[in-house]
Each structure stands twice: as structure tokens, then as C-alpha cells.
Amino acid sequence: MAGRYGNGGQGRRHGGGGGRGGGRRPEPEPIRGVRDDARLSSELLRMDGDSYGRYKSLKGDWDFGDFTLTVQHAQSDPFAPPSRVRVLVHDAGIPKSAWADPVRRRATADYLGRRARRLLRGSLLKIDTGGQEVIERSSCQVTEGGGIDLRIGIDLPGRGRRIDGRTAERELCATLPDLVDDLDWEEIDTAEAEAFADSVADTVALRAQLEERGLVAFVADGAILPRRSGVSDEPMTGGAVPFESPEPLRVSVDLPHRGTVTGMGVPEGITLIVGGGFHGKSTLLHALERGVYDHIPGDGRELVVSRGDAVKIRAEEGRRVERTDVSPFVRGLPTGADTGDFRTENASGSTSQAANICEAVEAGSRTLLVDEDSTATNLMIRDERMQALVHGDREPLVPFIDIVRPLHREHRVSTVLVMGGSGDYFDVADQVIMLDAYHPHDVTERARALARERADADFTPPRHRIVDPASVNPTTARGRSKIKRRDMDVLVFGDHDIDVRSVEQFVDPGQITGAGLALRELVRGGHLDGARTLAEALDSLERALARDGVTRLGGDFGGDYALPRRYEIAAVLNRLRALRVAELR
């Protein structure tokens, strides 16, 4: 894709000062007639100094020859949220080997998006590319046939409330075409792009082997688990201890590009991670939480993988619970409430954790990740002296330690648990891994020597819920759809603020927006139809997304978003305070 675009049609500056004066003027009509790069350049220069609202006349398609620029949204003033443009490159020369396979297509799109971000550094044009994870997102897609579909934000330049047409012309008619040129397959480091896709393909292939090998996770030898800081997800660059698997848990896997790789296989069942404070227990579990996602080369966790159904469980005091079957954990409340159909506006730590477990299992999770630091103690353990003082008929809570074995034995739900304060879990653990200065050791036999026999409780799978679709509504009282996020804390959905701070496997802000769009799509796409269970609705949505891609969620949405997992979609739905469950099945 040679040459530059937009060098012609400079035109005469228009000095009429359209839009000046007081009062609210109607939105300008879109520019008519020829709409190509030369015309856009001319119009922007003619607008210089005009009222800011004239930018709205640019909306629609502009033909740049090798690509189409679509102005989807023009902001109303310089202080409004950024304008949005779409760049559809008809043929970027991307070979079929880079886009025919869905995994490589996602990886190639991610690579090109990150390259675009680097090329746009210092520009007013901004593209969302996320962090260390390779996630399907709306901002960069590789199209059938080897084209590129970019969604870009731009703060259209102004001087006060007047158009800065010369800067806008430079950004849209020079910087943007330069970007398209530099994304052409002939212009990029194709070996680097292919190695990026190879790395992602290896991660996906490794994750696909876990179940057949009886594993819930794998941590490669040499992996770098510690992060740079508490506010950076990039790898620690100095002093990090490379992971080295303990011999009894070491396994070898064959991958399509890296060949044979060794590392620690975490078996199905109950795995306990123990050790002193600051020795790496939570760091390992955090890596396993993120192991449900693929990572960019150089992250250090490219071959740290968990099953795709792994869900982090924690207590979440104050959350709303809507008709969730928590009876495996809560029985015989003094109030007489039916815990098989449990509802509360303000859950305690223990009942919220019980609900989180049951909701995760309902949504299809077969791997639970638990860190004692973020759990409710009274749901995790009750020692002999407490049992002697508070007899079983006076305690409605069944601790997790009594249920964790039946969960796996009868329902194939495995648990990986970080525990530093109680040895009682030695009684139920299938394997025990001790972290000592970030070095893992298999201490299963030593732990078994300290274990005691204990009785298990029953775990009956929670009943499935049928959601009233009318209760999942993004429309505000004023009649407009509203889906947006506030940082990583809140999803605004219609008139409701959904607290997502405790949904710990959101790794990208765009996933929160994507989850809001997924709630809308569950209803709009007929997946939540008042007859399907929640799990069946999630299955239906997953099939639609596999067929149509992430853009199914927000083809009419003006912002950036990324694809969330079904488990985070369910978690957000469960935290919607307007949610109503019509029936339990």
C-alpha cells in the first residue's frame, strides 16, 4: 500500500464563521456530494475557526481509496467524550495463514492494534489495546480476506469552542493514512507478527490439553510470576525468581511451536498452596486467576494456564443475592427462610461467598480458586472447640472444608486454595504445595502425616434459575440506553450502578463495558427468553459470539469494549439489583 493520502483539495479558507452567535443551533446537515480524501481535507481547512458544532457535518463515510473512513460520532464540544471514527482497510495484504484460524486471527488483530497504538503515540488519535492479555476487542479486527477494521477515538481539536481545522486535517488526512500504510503486511515485521501468533497458539493448545491430562492448571518452568508493582501488571524486571516445578508434579507437554515444555501440572481435586507470609502463595494463585487468558510474548506468564472455567471465589459483604440456591452451605436459618431459594439485599460475608460458589457452579465452572485472605472465616472452617461450644443444630453454616471433597468426588469441581492460617485443610487436600521464597515444594506426604479423618457434608448442585428478561433493561427512566463503566469499579446499566470491584477476573476495562453489552444482548438476542435457564442462556450467547465475533455485542455502540467470559457476564448479572428470577428449576 504505497503513497500518502489526502494531499489534494486544500481549498480556500472559509471565513464566514458559521454557527457564531447565541442560541442553540440545529445540528448541521452532513456534507453532500463527493466525499473523498481531497474533499475532507478541503472541508476541514474551510471549517477552521468556525463553531465547534460544524464538526458534526463530517459524519458518514469518506472514501480514501484503499480504505474507508467513517465518522461515527462527532463530539458536541471540546470537553465532551471523544469522537469516534472507523477505519475499514479493504486489503492490508494479510495472508490467509494469519486470519483463517480464529486463534491466529485474534492474535494478529491484537498485534496490529498494539502496533497502531505505538504509531499513534503523540497523536490525537487513540486506540484501545488493553494490557498484558490477548483478548478479542472491538478496536481492531482482522476481516475475512485480509483487511483491517479499526475503531479509534479522537478529541477533535479546537481553540476554545472554535474548530482547529488545520490540526484536524493533519490528524485525519495525514496521520491516519500514514497509519494505514504502516499497518500493511509488507510494512510490518512479519516474523515478529507470526511469532506473536505462534505464542498465543501455543497457549491455547496447552490449555486444551489440561482436561485430558487430568490437570486444572500448568505453570511452565522459567515463568516469571511476580509483577512489577501493585499497580502494574507488567513482569518484575529485577530480582524475580523464575518458576521451577517440584519434581513430583513436573510434567512435559508438546506444543505446536515451542515443542516440548516442562512445568508444574496442578492435578484435579483439592490442591492446597501453603507457606509463610510474603513467600509467593498469593502470587501463584493470582497467576492462575489470569491463566484463563492468553498473554503477550515477554509477559512471563505465556505458559501459565488454567482451565477456561476457573473462577476466583471470595466473600463480598453487602452484595445483593437474588433467589440463589445456597442450601449446600446454609441450612436451618433461625428465621425459617428457605435457603434453597435465598434472597437478600445485603448479604453477609459468609452468605455472599456461599452465593458466589453456587452461582459459579450454576454458570458452569468446574474449577474454583480461593484465597483465604479474601474469604469469610466462618464459611471456611469451624474448629473442634467452636463446634463443642456452638453445637451443629445451632449453627446454620456448613463450612467449605466439609463440602470441598464432595464437590470434586461427586460433581468434578476442583479447588485450588491458598491457606496460611489453618492446617485443618490438610485433612481434605489431595496435594499440598509449599512456597518457600517463591520456590514451590510438594509437601503432600508431610501434610498427610498431620491429617486427621473427618466427615464430609453433602453437596447438592444448586437449582438453575430462569431470569425474568424484563428485569435486565439498560434503558433509563428518560428512555435512552445507557451502558458505561466507571474505572474498574462500577458498570452503569440503565438506571443502575453495578458494583464489580469483587469480580476479580476482569483484567481489562473494556471487559466491563463488554459485560454490560452482553447483558443487553442476552435479552435483545432472545437468549434470556423467560424459558431458558441462566446456564442455557449463557450457552446460547457463547454460540452466537463464536459465530459472529465480539462485534455482535456492540455494532451500534460508540465506545471501546472487549470480550468477557461467561462467568464474568453471569457475575455482573447476579449483581444487578434490578434482577428478578421468575422460576427455579
C-alpha positions as CSV (number, residue, x, y, z in Angstrom):
1,M,0.0,0.0,0.0
2,A,2.2,2.8,-1.3
3,G,1.9,6.5,-1.2
4,R,0.1,9.0,1.1
5,Y,-3.5,10.1,1.1
6,G,-5.2,13.5,1.4
7,N,-2.6,15.8,-0.1
8,G,-5.0,17.5,-2.5
9,G,-8.0,19.7,-2.3
10,Q,-6.6,22.4,0.1
11,G,-9.3,24.8,-0.9
12,R,-10.0,28.4,0.2
13,R,-10.4,29.1,3.9
14,H,-14.0,29.9,4.7
15,G,-14.2,32.8,7.0
16,G,-18.0,33.1,7.3
17,G,-17.9,32.0,11.0
18,G,-20.8,29.5,10.7
19,G,-22.5,28.8,14.0
20,R,-21.5,32.1,15.7
21,G,-23.8,34.0,17.9
22,G,-26.1,33.0,20.8
23,G,-28.7,30.3,21.0
24,R,-28.7,26.7,20.2
25,R,-28.5,25.9,16.5
26,P,-29.8,22.8,14.9
27,E,-27.3,20.1,14.1
28,P,-25.7,20.7,10.7
29,E,-26.6,18.5,7.8
30,P,-24.0,16.0,6.6
31,I,-21.8,17.2,3.8
32,R,-23.3,16.2,0.4
33,G,-21.7,15.3,-2.9
34,V,-18.3,13.8,-3.4
35,R,-16.9,12.5,-0.1
36,D,-13.3,11.5,-0.7
37,D,-10.0,12.3,1.0
38,A,-9.5,15.5,-1.0
39,R,-12.9,16.8,-0.2
40,L,-12.4,16.0,3.5
41,S,-9.1,17.9,3.5
42,S,-10.7,20.9,1.9
43,E,-13.7,20.9,4.2
44,L,-11.6,20.7,7.4
45,L,-9.5,23.6,6.2
46,R,-12.6,25.6,5.3
47,M,-14.0,25.0,8.8
48,D,-11.0,26.4,10.6
49,G,-12.3,29.0,13.1
50,D,-16.0,28.0,12.7
51,S,-18.3,27.0,15.5
52,Y,-17.3,23.6,17.0
53,G,-20.6,22.1,16.2
54,R,-19.8,22.1,12.5
55,Y,-17.7,19.0,13.0
56,K,-21.0,17.1,13.1
57,S,-21.4,17.7,9.3
58,L,-18.5,15.2,8.8
59,K,-20.5,12.2,9.9
60,G,-20.7,9.4,7.5
61,D,-18.3,7.7,5.0
62,W,-15.2,9.2,3.3
63,D,-13.5,7.3,0.5
64,F,-9.7,7.2,0.8
65,G,-9.3,4.7,-2.0
66,D,-7.6,1.8,-0.2
67,F,-9.7,2.4,3.0
68,T,-12.9,4.0,4.1
69,L,-13.0,6.4,7.0
70,T,-16.4,6.6,8.7
71,V,-17.0,9.4,11.2
72,Q,-19.4,7.6,13.5
73,H,-19.8,10.2,16.2
74,A,-18.6,13.8,16.4
75,Q,-18.5,15.3,19.9
76,S,-20.7,18.4,20.6
77,D,-17.9,20.5,22.2
78,P,-14.2,20.1,23.0
79,F,-15.0,18.9,26.5
80,A,-17.4,16.1,25.6
81,P,-16.3,12.5,25.3
82,P,-14.1,11.8,22.3
83,S,-15.4,11.5,18.8
84,R,-15.3,8.0,17.2
85,V,-14.1,7.0,13.8
86,R,-13.9,3.7,12.0
87,V,-11.2,2.8,9.5
88,L,-12.0,-0.1,7.2
89,V,-8.9,-1.1,5.3
90,H,-10.2,-3.2,2.3
91,D,-7.0,-5.2,1.8
92,A,-4.0,-4.9,4.1
93,G,-2.2,-7.8,2.4
94,I,-2.6,-10.1,5.5
95,P,-2.1,-13.7,4.4
96,K,-4.8,-16.3,4.9
97,S,-2.5,-18.1,7.3
98,A,-2.8,-15.2,9.7
99,W,-6.6,-14.9,9.7
100,A,-8.3,-18.2,8.6
101,D,-7.8,-19.8,12.1
102,P,-9.8,-18.0,14.8
103,V,-6.9,-18.1,17.3
104,R,-4.4,-16.7,14.9
105,R,-6.9,-14.1,13.7
106,R,-7.4,-12.8,17.3
107,A,-3.6,-12.8,17.9
108,T,-2.9,-11.0,14.6
109,A,-5.6,-8.4,15.4
110,D,-4.1,-7.8,18.8
111,Y,-0.6,-7.5,17.4
112,L,-1.8,-4.9,14.8
113,G,-3.7,-3.0,17.4
114,R,-0.6,-2.7,19.6
115,R,1.4,-1.6,16.6
116,A,-1.2,1.0,15.8
117,R,-1.0,2.3,19.4
118,R,2.7,2.8,19.1
119,L,2.4,4.5,15.7
120,L,-0.2,6.9,17.1
121,R,1.8,7.9,20.1
122,G,1.7,11.7,20.3
123,S,-1.3,11.9,18.1
124,L,-4.8,13.0,19.0
125,L,-6.0,9.6,17.6
126,K,-6.2,6.9,20.3
127,I,-6.8,3.1,20.0
128,D,-7.7,0.8,22.8
129,T,-5.3,-2.2,23.0
130,G,-5.5,-3.3,26.7
131,G,-2.7,-4.6,28.8
132,Q,-0.9,-7.9,29.1
133,E,-3.7,-10.2,27.9
134,V,-4.6,-11.0,24.3
135,I,-8.4,-10.5,24.3
136,E,-10.8,-10.1,21.4
137,R,-11.8,-6.5,21.4
138,S,-13.8,-4.1,19.2
139,S,-10.9,-1.7,18.4
140,C,-9.1,-3.9,16.0
141,Q,-10.4,-6.8,13.9
142,V,-8.9,-8.6,11.0
143,T,-11.6,-9.1,8.4
144,E,-12.3,-12.0,6.0
145,G,-9.9,-11.6,3.1
146,G,-7.1,-9.9,5.0
147,G,-8.4,-6.4,5.7
148,I,-8.4,-4.5,9.0
149,D,-11.3,-2.9,10.9
150,L,-10.1,-0.2,13.3
151,R,-12.3,1.7,15.8
152,I,-10.5,4.8,17.0
153,G,-11.2,7.7,19.3
154,I,-10.2,11.3,18.7
155,D,-10.6,14.5,20.6
156,L,-11.4,16.7,17.7
157,P,-9.2,19.8,18.1
158,G,-10.5,23.2,18.9
159,R,-9.4,26.6,20.1
160,G,-12.0,27.3,22.8
161,R,-15.3,26.4,21.1
162,R,-13.9,27.1,17.6
163,I,-12.7,24.4,15.2
164,D,-9.0,24.0,14.8
165,G,-9.4,22.8,11.2
166,R,-5.7,22.6,10.3
167,T,-4.8,20.3,13.2
168,A,-7.9,18.2,12.4
169,E,-6.9,18.0,8.7
170,R,-3.4,16.8,9.7
171,E,-4.8,14.1,12.0
172,L,-7.5,12.7,9.7
173,C,-5.9,13.3,6.3
174,A,-2.2,12.7,7.0
175,T,-1.6,10.8,10.3
176,L,-4.5,8.4,9.7
177,P,-3.4,7.5,6.1
178,D,0.2,7.1,7.3
179,L,-1.1,4.7,9.9
180,V,-2.9,2.6,7.3
181,D,0.3,2.5,5.2
182,D,2.3,1.3,8.2
183,L,-0.1,-1.5,9.1
184,D,0.2,-3.0,5.6
185,W,1.6,-6.5,5.9
186,E,4.5,-5.6,3.7
187,E,5.5,-2.8,6.1
188,I,5.5,-4.7,9.4
189,D,7.9,-7.1,10.9
190,T,6.1,-10.2,9.7
191,A,8.4,-12.6,11.6
192,E,7.5,-10.8,14.8
193,A,3.8,-10.9,14.0
194,E,4.0,-14.6,13.3
195,A,5.9,-15.3,16.5
196,F,3.3,-13.3,18.4
197,A,0.5,-15.5,16.9
198,D,2.6,-18.7,17.5
199,S,2.9,-17.8,21.2
200,V,-0.8,-17.4,21.5
201,A,-1.5,-20.6,19.6
202,D,0.8,-22.5,22.0
203,T,-1.0,-21.1,25.0
204,V,-4.4,-22.2,23.5
205,A,-3.0,-25.6,22.6
206,L,-1.6,-26.1,26.2
207,R,-5.0,-25.1,27.8
208,A,-6.7,-27.6,25.5
209,Q,-4.5,-30.4,26.9
210,L,-5.3,-29.8,30.6
211,E,-8.5,-31.7,30.9
212,E,-7.3,-34.8,29.0
213,R,-4.2,-34.9,31.3
214,G,-6.4,-34.6,34.4
215,L,-5.0,-31.1,35.2
216,V,-6.6,-27.8,36.2
217,A,-3.6,-25.7,35.6
218,F,0.0,-25.7,34.3
219,V,2.9,-23.4,35.3
220,A,5.9,-23.6,33.0
221,D,9.5,-23.8,34.2
222,G,11.1,-20.4,33.9
223,A,7.8,-18.5,34.1
224,I,8.0,-15.1,35.8
225,L,5.0,-14.7,38.2
226,P,5.8,-11.6,40.2
227,R,4.6,-8.3,38.8
228,R,6.4,-5.0,38.7
229,S,4.3,-3.4,41.4
230,G,0.8,-3.4,42.9
231,V,-0.4,-1.0,40.2
232,S,1.5,-2.6,37.2
233,D,0.7,-5.9,35.6
234,E,4.0,-6.0,33.7
235,P,6.6,-8.5,34.8
236,M,9.1,-7.8,37.5
237,T,12.4,-6.9,35.8
238,G,14.9,-7.4,38.5
239,G,15.1,-9.9,41.3
240,A,12.2,-12.1,40.2
241,V,12.7,-15.8,40.9
242,P,11.9,-17.9,37.8
243,F,9.4,-20.7,38.5
244,E,10.9,-24.2,38.9
245,S,8.4,-27.0,39.2
246,P,8.8,-29.6,42.1
247,E,9.8,-33.0,40.7
248,P,6.7,-34.9,41.9
249,L,4.4,-32.5,40.0
250,R,6.6,-31.9,36.9
251,V,5.0,-32.8,33.6
252,S,6.1,-32.3,30.0
253,V,3.8,-31.1,27.2
254,D,4.3,-30.9,23.5
255,L,3.3,-27.6,21.8
256,P,3.0,-26.9,18.1
257,H,5.6,-24.1,18.0
258,R,7.7,-24.3,21.2
259,G,8.0,-28.1,21.1
260,T,8.4,-29.9,24.5
261,V,7.9,-27.7,27.5
262,T,8.2,-28.8,31.2
263,G,6.4,-27.3,34.2
264,M,4.2,-28.0,37.2
265,G,0.9,-29.6,36.5
266,V,-1.8,-28.9,39.1
267,P,-4.0,-32.0,39.2
268,E,-7.7,-32.1,39.5
269,G,-9.0,-32.4,43.1
270,I,-8.2,-30.3,46.1
271,T,-4.8,-28.5,45.9
272,L,-3.6,-26.6,48.9
273,I,-1.0,-23.8,48.5
274,V,0.7,-23.1,51.8
275,G,3.8,-21.2,53.1
276,G,4.8,-18.3,55.2
277,G,3.8,-14.7,54.5
278,F,5.4,-13.0,51.5
279,H,6.7,-16.3,50.1
280,G,4.6,-16.2,47.0
281,K,1.4,-18.1,47.7
282,S,-1.0,-15.4,46.5
283,T,1.3,-14.5,43.6
284,L,1.0,-18.1,42.4
285,L,-2.8,-18.0,42.8
286,H,-3.0,-14.6,41.0
287,A,-1.1,-16.1,38.1
288,L,-3.6,-19.0,38.0
289,E,-6.5,-16.5,38.0
290,R,-5.0,-14.8,35.0
291,G,-4.2,-18.1,33.4
292,V,-7.7,-18.2,31.9
293,Y,-6.4,-15.6,29.4
294,D,-3.6,-15.7,26.8
295,H,-0.7,-13.3,27.4
296,I,1.6,-11.3,25.1
297,P,5.2,-12.5,24.5
298,G,7.5,-11.3,27.1
299,D,4.9,-11.2,29.9
300,G,6.5,-14.1,31.7
301,R,3.1,-15.9,32.1
302,E,2.7,-17.0,28.4
303,L,2.7,-20.7,29.6
304,V,0.9,-20.2,32.9
305,V,-2.6,-21.5,32.0
306,S,-5.7,-22.5,33.8
307,R,-8.8,-24.2,32.6
308,G,-11.1,-21.7,30.9
309,D,-13.8,-22.4,33.5
310,A,-11.7,-21.4,36.5
311,V,-13.4,-18.8,38.7
312,K,-12.0,-16.8,41.7
313,I,-14.2,-17.0,44.7
314,R,-14.3,-14.5,47.5
315,A,-16.6,-13.1,50.2
316,E,-18.4,-9.9,49.2
317,E,-20.3,-8.4,52.1
318,G,-23.2,-6.2,51.1
319,R,-24.0,-7.7,47.7
320,R,-27.5,-8.5,46.6
321,V,-28.4,-12.1,46.1
322,E,-31.5,-13.0,44.0
323,R,-33.1,-16.4,44.5
324,T,-29.9,-18.4,44.6
325,D,-29.9,-21.9,46.0
326,V,-27.3,-21.7,48.8
327,S,-28.7,-24.7,50.7
328,P,-25.4,-26.7,50.5
329,F,-23.8,-24.1,52.7
330,V,-26.7,-22.5,54.7
331,R,-29.3,-24.7,56.4
332,G,-31.9,-24.2,59.0
333,L,-31.8,-20.4,59.4
334,P,-33.4,-19.1,62.7
335,T,-35.8,-17.0,60.6
336,G,-37.0,-20.1,58.8
337,A,-36.1,-18.6,55.4
338,D,-35.8,-21.1,52.5
339,T,-32.1,-21.2,51.7
340,G,-32.9,-23.2,48.6
341,D,-34.5,-20.0,47.3
342,F,-32.4,-17.4,49.0
343,R,-32.8,-13.7,48.5
344,T,-31.2,-10.7,50.4
345,E,-30.4,-7.1,49.6
346,N,-27.4,-7.1,51.9
347,A,-25.5,-10.4,52.2
348,S,-23.1,-11.2,54.9
349,G,-19.6,-12.3,54.2
350,S,-20.5,-15.9,54.6
351,T,-23.7,-15.9,52.6
352,S,-22.2,-13.8,49.8
353,Q,-19.3,-16.3,49.5
354,A,-21.8,-19.2,49.5
355,A,-23.8,-17.5,46.8
356,N,-20.6,-16.8,44.7
357,I,-19.7,-20.5,44.8
358,C,-23.2,-21.7,43.9
359,E,-23.6,-19.1,41.1
360,A,-20.2,-20.1,39.7
361,V,-21.2,-23.8,39.6
362,E,-24.6,-22.8,38.1
363,A,-22.8,-20.9,35.3
364,G,-20.6,-24.0,34.5
365,S,-17.4,-23.6,36.5
366,R,-15.6,-26.7,37.4
367,T,-12.5,-25.1,38.9
368,L,-12.7,-22.8,41.9
369,L,-9.8,-20.6,43.0
370,V,-9.8,-19.4,46.7
371,D,-7.5,-17.3,48.8
372,E,-8.2,-17.4,52.5
373,D,-7.3,-13.7,52.8
374,S,-10.5,-12.7,50.9
375,T,-12.9,-15.2,52.4
376,A,-15.3,-15.4,55.3
377,T,-13.6,-17.3,58.0
378,N,-16.8,-18.8,59.4
379,L,-17.6,-20.3,56.0
380,M,-14.1,-21.8,55.6
381,I,-13.6,-23.6,58.8
382,R,-15.0,-24.3,62.3
383,D,-12.6,-26.0,64.7
384,E,-13.4,-28.6,67.3
385,R,-13.6,-26.2,70.2
386,M,-16.1,-23.9,68.4
387,Q,-18.1,-26.9,67.5
388,A,-18.2,-28.0,71.1
389,L,-19.4,-24.6,72.2
390,V,-21.8,-24.0,69.4
391,H,-23.5,-27.3,68.6
392,G,-24.4,-28.2,65.0
393,D,-28.1,-27.7,65.5
394,R,-27.3,-24.1,66.5
395,E,-25.0,-23.3,63.5
396,P,-26.7,-22.9,60.1
397,L,-23.4,-22.7,58.2
398,V,-21.8,-25.7,56.7
399,P,-18.1,-24.9,56.3
400,F,-16.4,-25.2,52.9
401,I,-14.0,-27.7,54.4
402,D,-16.9,-30.2,54.8
403,I,-18.1,-29.7,51.2
404,V,-14.9,-29.4,49.2
405,R,-14.4,-33.2,48.8
406,P,-17.9,-34.0,47.7
407,L,-17.7,-31.1,45.2
408,H,-14.9,-32.9,43.5
409,R,-15.8,-36.5,44.1
410,E,-19.4,-36.3,43.0
411,H,-19.5,-33.2,40.8
412,R,-15.9,-33.0,39.4
413,V,-15.5,-29.4,40.7
414,S,-11.8,-29.0,41.7
415,T,-10.5,-26.3,44.1
416,V,-7.1,-24.6,44.4
417,L,-6.9,-23.0,47.8
418,V,-4.3,-20.7,49.4
419,M,-4.2,-21.3,53.1
420,G,-1.7,-20.0,55.6
421,G,-3.6,-20.0,58.9
422,S,-5.2,-23.4,59.4
423,G,-3.8,-26.9,59.0
424,D,-7.3,-28.4,59.0
425,Y,-7.4,-28.4,55.2
426,F,-4.6,-31.0,55.3
427,D,-7.4,-33.4,56.1
428,V,-9.1,-32.9,52.7
429,A,-6.2,-32.0,50.4
430,D,-5.2,-34.2,47.5
431,Q,-1.9,-32.4,47.1
432,V,-0.1,-29.7,49.1
433,I,2.3,-27.2,47.5
434,M,4.5,-25.1,49.8
435,L,6.1,-21.9,48.6
436,D,9.4,-21.1,50.2
437,A,11.0,-17.8,48.9
438,Y,9.0,-18.3,45.7
439,H,10.3,-21.8,45.2
440,P,7.5,-24.5,45.2
441,H,7.9,-27.8,47.0
442,D,5.5,-30.8,47.0
443,V,4.8,-31.4,50.8
444,T,1.8,-33.7,50.3
445,E,3.2,-36.6,52.2
446,R,4.3,-34.4,55.2
447,A,0.8,-32.8,55.2
448,R,-0.9,-36.2,55.1
449,A,1.1,-37.3,58.2
450,L,-0.5,-34.4,60.0
451,A,-4.0,-35.0,58.7
452,R,-7.0,-36.5,60.5
453,E,-10.1,-38.3,59.5
454,R,-13.2,-36.1,59.1
455,A,-16.7,-36.5,57.9
456,D,-18.0,-34.7,54.8
457,A,-21.2,-33.0,54.2
458,D,-23.4,-33.4,51.1
459,F,-23.3,-31.1,48.2
460,T,-26.5,-31.0,46.1
461,P,-25.9,-28.9,42.9
462,P,-27.8,-25.6,43.1
463,R,-31.1,-25.3,41.3
464,H,-31.0,-23.5,38.0
465,R,-32.6,-20.1,37.7
466,I,-34.9,-18.7,35.0
467,V,-34.4,-14.9,34.8
468,D,-37.2,-12.5,34.0
469,P,-35.8,-10.8,30.9
470,A,-37.8,-7.6,31.6
471,S,-35.6,-7.0,34.7
472,V,-32.5,-6.8,32.6
473,N,-33.0,-3.4,31.0
474,P,-30.3,-0.9,30.0
475,T,-32.9,1.8,29.3
476,T,-33.0,4.8,31.7
477,A,-36.2,6.5,33.1
478,R,-35.6,9.1,30.4
479,G,-35.9,6.4,27.7
480,R,-32.3,6.1,26.4
481,S,-29.9,3.2,26.6
482,K,-27.1,3.7,29.0
483,I,-24.1,1.4,29.3
484,K,-20.8,2.7,30.6
485,R,-18.1,1.9,33.2
486,R,-16.6,4.0,35.9
487,D,-13.0,2.8,36.1
488,M,-12.8,-0.8,37.2
489,D,-15.4,-0.4,40.0
490,V,-18.8,0.2,38.5
491,L,-20.8,-0.7,35.5
492,V,-23.6,1.7,34.8
493,F,-26.5,-0.2,33.3
494,G,-29.6,1.9,32.6
495,D,-30.5,3.5,35.9
496,H,-28.5,1.0,38.0
497,D,-24.9,1.1,39.2
498,I,-23.5,-2.5,39.4
499,D,-20.5,-2.9,41.8
500,V,-18.0,-5.1,40.0
501,R,-15.0,-4.5,42.3
502,S,-15.1,-8.0,43.6
503,V,-15.3,-9.6,40.2
504,E,-11.5,-10.2,40.2
505,Q,-11.0,-11.8,36.8
506,F,-11.9,-8.7,34.9
507,V,-8.5,-7.8,33.6
508,D,-9.4,-5.1,31.1
509,P,-11.7,-2.1,31.5
510,G,-13.2,-2.9,28.1
511,Q,-14.4,-6.3,29.5
512,I,-16.6,-4.4,32.0
513,T,-18.3,-2.5,29.2
514,G,-18.4,-5.7,27.2
515,A,-20.3,-7.4,30.1
516,G,-22.9,-4.6,30.0
517,L,-23.3,-5.0,26.3
518,A,-23.6,-8.8,26.9
519,L,-26.4,-8.3,29.3
520,R,-28.2,-6.2,26.7
521,E,-27.5,-8.9,24.1
522,L,-28.8,-11.7,26.4
523,V,-32.2,-10.0,26.2
524,R,-32.1,-8.4,22.8
525,G,-30.8,-11.6,21.1
526,G,-33.5,-13.7,22.8
527,H,-31.1,-15.8,24.8
528,L,-32.8,-14.8,28.1
529,D,-36.3,-15.6,26.9
530,G,-38.1,-16.4,30.2
531,A,-37.9,-20.1,29.4
532,R,-34.2,-20.9,29.3
533,T,-32.2,-21.3,32.4
534,L,-29.4,-18.8,33.0
535,A,-26.8,-21.5,32.1
536,E,-28.7,-22.3,28.9
537,A,-28.9,-18.6,28.0
538,L,-25.1,-18.2,28.5
539,D,-24.6,-21.3,26.3
540,S,-26.7,-19.7,23.6
541,L,-24.8,-16.4,23.8
542,E,-21.5,-18.1,23.6
543,R,-22.6,-19.9,20.4
544,A,-23.6,-16.6,18.9
545,L,-20.4,-14.9,19.8
546,A,-18.4,-17.8,18.4
547,R,-20.2,-17.4,15.1
548,D,-20.3,-13.6,14.8
549,G,-17.4,-12.4,17.0
550,V,-17.2,-9.7,19.6
551,T,-18.8,-7.0,17.4
552,R,-22.1,-8.8,17.9
553,L,-22.2,-7.2,21.3
554,G,-22.0,-3.6,20.2
555,G,-22.3,-3.0,16.5
556,D,-24.3,0.2,17.4
557,F,-22.1,1.1,20.4
558,G,-19.9,4.1,20.1
559,G,-17.1,3.2,22.5
560,D,-14.5,0.5,23.0
561,Y,-15.2,-2.8,24.6
562,A,-13.6,-6.3,24.9
563,L,-14.9,-9.8,25.2
564,P,-15.7,-11.0,28.7
565,R,-16.1,-14.7,29.7
566,R,-19.4,-16.2,30.5
567,Y,-18.5,-16.3,34.2
568,E,-17.9,-12.6,34.5
569,I,-21.1,-11.9,32.5
570,A,-23.0,-14.1,35.0
571,A,-21.3,-12.3,37.9
572,V,-22.4,-8.9,36.6
573,L,-25.9,-10.1,36.0
574,N,-26.1,-11.5,39.6
575,R,-25.0,-8.1,41.0
576,L,-27.7,-6.2,39.1
577,R,-30.0,-5.0,41.8
578,A,-33.0,-4.9,39.5
579,L,-32.6,-8.6,38.6
580,R,-35.6,-10.8,39.1
581,V,-35.7,-14.6,38.9
582,A,-39.0,-15.9,37.7
583,E,-38.6,-19.6,38.5
584,L,-36.2,-22.1,39.9
585,R,-35.7,-25.4,38.1
